[in-house]
Amino acid sequence: NLVTGVAQTDYSGYPDCREATMDALQTALNLGMEADFKIHAPLMHLSKRQTVELARDLGALPAMALTHTCYNGERPPCGRCPACELRALGFSEAGIDDPLVASG
C-alpha cells in the first residue's frame, strides 16, 4: 500500500497528480515487480480548501508543516509556482494559516 497526497481537482497542470497517472503507475508497479501494489490517493477529488479543512478536522494541521508543495524545490513555498499559489489559496479560503509558512 502506497499513499500519496496528490489531487487532480486543482492540480495546476502537473500530469503526475492525475488519477490516470496514479492508475498507470499502479499497473506498472504490479507488472514490473510481479506484486500487488495499491496506490491510494485519498485527496484525489478534494479541492485544496477541502484538504486543509480535512487536516484541521483530523487534528493533522501540524503535519502540514512537514509537507512539500513547491515545484521549484523551495521550502517554505516559493509562492510563485502554480502549486504554491494553489496551496496558499486553499489555506486562505479555509481561513487557516499555513503551518509550513509559519514554521519557515
C-alpha positions, 0 to 999 in steps of 0.5 A: 500500500502506497499513499500519496497526497496528490489531487487532480481537482486543482492540480495546476497542470502537473500530469503526475497528480492525475488519477490516470497517472496514479492508475498507470503507475499502479499497473506498472508497479504490479507488472514490473515487480510481479506484486500487488501494489495499491496506490491510494490517493485519498485527496484525489477529488478534494479541492485544496480548501477541502484538504486543509479543512480535512487536516484541521478536522483530523487534528493533522494541521501540524503535519502540514508543516512537514509537507512539500508543495513547491515545484521549484524545490523551495521550502517554505513555498516559493509562492510563485509556482502554480502549486504554491499559489494553489496551496496558499489559496486553499489555506486562505479560503479555509481561513487557516494559516499555513503551518509550513509558512509559519514554521519557515 
